[in-house]
Amino acid sequence: MIWDVLLLSWIDYTITVFDENGAVLVTSDKRIGEGLKAFDWQASLVESRAQWDNPTQVNRHAQVAVYVFGHALLEQLVQPRKPLCAHSLVIYVTQDFFALSLSERMDYLDHTLAQQMDELLSQDEVTPRHLSPLPILGVPYFCSENKHTHFYDDPYVFRSGRRQKSKG
């Protein structure tokens, strides 16, 4: 009985963290998604900069975009600070996704995210650590300073991460 309560609380905690601080990284390039999951900021944010969708000018040839929806995260973006970090899920798509209109993208993501969250939350050992940290101001086009590669040299923000530490 106590284990059922603890399990339910981790599920609740995970979904609450995602609801408050969530973002979805959508990509047709597995290297970018895997780079994010592995805390490889160079592969996921710097080297792939030309592949990122610009939120102010949708690019049909883009291969990666981020959609922020966590309401606490959105509130913090009113006065952003460099260490602000989203809890994200990666959704892999075909290149056709980026040719969709914004409303078609949202419809697709709504359905796909619901499926992915159902799978994630049905895991017995789910915790917020199953969500990938994403330093949100490091996302190309989210702030003007990140166009300079030295922006990503800050080890306080762009950490090596728990997954790489566990490998070494």
C-alpha positions in Angstrom: 0.0 0.0 0.0 2.7 2.5 0.9 4.6 1.7 -2.3 1.5 2.5 -4.3 1.2 5.9 -2.6 4.9 6.6 -3.2 4.6 5.6 -6.8 1.6 7.8 -7.3 3.3 10.8 -5.7 6.3 10.4 -8.1 3.9 10.3 -11.1 2.1 13.4 -9.7 5.4 15.2 -9.1 6.7 14.4 -12.6 3.6 15.6 -14.3 3.4 18.7 -12.1 7.0 19.6 -12.9 6.3 19.2 -16.6 3.1 21.2 -16.4 4.8 24.1 -14.6 8.2 24.1 -16.3 7.7 22.1 -19.5 9.0 22.5 -23.0 8.9 20.2 -26.0 11.9 19.8 -28.3 10.7 18.6 -31.7 13.3 17.4 -34.2 13.7 15.5 -37.4 17.5 15.1 -36.6 18.1 12.4 -33.9 21.5 13.8 -33.2 20.0 16.9 -31.8 17.5 15.1 -29.6 20.1 12.6 -28.4 22.5 15.5 -27.8 20.0 17.2 -25.5 19.4 14.0 -23.6 23.2 13.5 -23.2 23.8 17.1 -22.1 25.8 17.7 -25.3 25.1 21.4 -25.6 27.4 21.7 -28.6 25.5 19.1 -30.7 22.1 20.1 -29.5 22.3 23.9 -29.5 25.5 25.2 -31.0 26.6 23.1 -34.0 23.0 22.7 -35.1 22.1 26.4 -34.9 21.4 26.6 -38.6 18.8 23.8 -38.3 16.7 25.6 -35.7 13.3 27.1 -36.4 13.2 30.8 -35.8 10.1 31.6 -33.7 9.7 35.0 -35.4 10.0 33.6 -38.9 8.9 30.0 -39.4 11.3 28.1 -41.6 10.0 25.1 -43.6 13.6 23.8 -43.9 14.2 23.8 -40.1 14.9 20.5 -38.4 14.3 21.4 -34.8 12.1 23.7 -32.7 11.1 24.2 -29.1 7.6 24.8 -27.8 7.4 26.2 -24.3 4.1 25.7 -22.5 4.8 25.4 -18.7 3.0 28.4 -17.2 5.6 29.0 -14.5 8.4 28.9 -17.2 6.4 31.3 -19.3 6.1 33.7 -16.4 9.8 33.5 -15.7 10.6 34.3 -19.3 9.0 37.7 -18.8 12.3 38.5 -16.9 14.6 35.8 -18.1 17.9 34.9 -16.5 20.6 32.7 -18.0 20.3 29.7 -15.7 16.6 29.3 -16.4 16.1 25.7 -17.3 13.0 23.9 -18.8 12.1 20.2 -18.2 11.7 18.9 -21.7 10.6 15.9 -23.7 12.0 15.2 -27.1 9.6 14.3 -29.9 11.0 12.9 -33.1 9.2 13.9 -36.3 9.7 13.6 -40.0 10.9 16.6 -42.0 7.3 17.1 -43.1 6.4 18.4 -39.7 8.2 21.7 -40.4 6.1 22.3 -43.5 2.9 22.3 -41.4 1.2 25.5 -40.4 1.5 26.5 -36.7 -2.0 25.3 -36.0 -1.3 21.9 -37.7 1.9 21.6 -35.7 0.0 22.2 -32.5 -2.7 19.6 -33.4 0.1 17.1 -34.1 2.0 17.9 -31.0 -1.1 17.8 -28.8 -1.9 14.2 -29.9 1.8 13.0 -29.9 2.6 14.6 -26.5 -0.5 13.0 -24.9 0.7 9.6 -26.2 4.3 10.2 -25.0 3.2 11.4 -21.6 1.0 8.3 -21.2 3.9 6.1 -21.9 6.3 8.0 -19.6 3.8 8.1 -16.7 3.0 4.4 -17.0 6.6 3.6 -16.1 7.0 2.3 -12.6 10.0 4.3 -11.8 9.1 7.6 -13.4 10.6 10.8 -11.9 11.3 14.3 -13.2 14.8 13.0 -14.0 13.2 11.4 -17.1 12.7 14.9 -18.4 15.7 16.5 -20.2 17.0 19.7 -18.8 17.1 22.5 -21.4 18.7 25.8 -20.6 16.1 27.8 -22.3 18.1 30.9 -23.1 20.6 28.6 -24.9 17.9 27.8 -27.5 18.9 29.5 -30.8 17.0 32.8 -31.3 15.7 32.9 -27.7 18.2 35.6 -26.8 20.6 37.7 -28.9 23.6 36.7 -26.7 23.5 33.1 -27.6 24.6 33.8 -31.2 28.1 33.9 -29.8 29.6 30.5 -29.0 31.2 31.8 -25.8 27.6 32.1 -24.3 27.7 28.3 -23.9 31.0 28.3 -22.0 29.3 28.9 -18.7 29.6 25.6 -16.7 27.0 26.7 -14.1 24.3 26.8 -16.8 25.6 24.3 -19.4 26.5 21.5 -17.0 28.0 18.2 -18.0 24.9 16.6 -16.5 24.0 13.6 -14.4 23.9 11.2 -17.4 27.5 11.9 -18.5 28.7 11.7 -15.0 27.2 8.3 -14.5 29.0 7.0 -17.7 32.4 8.2 -16.6 
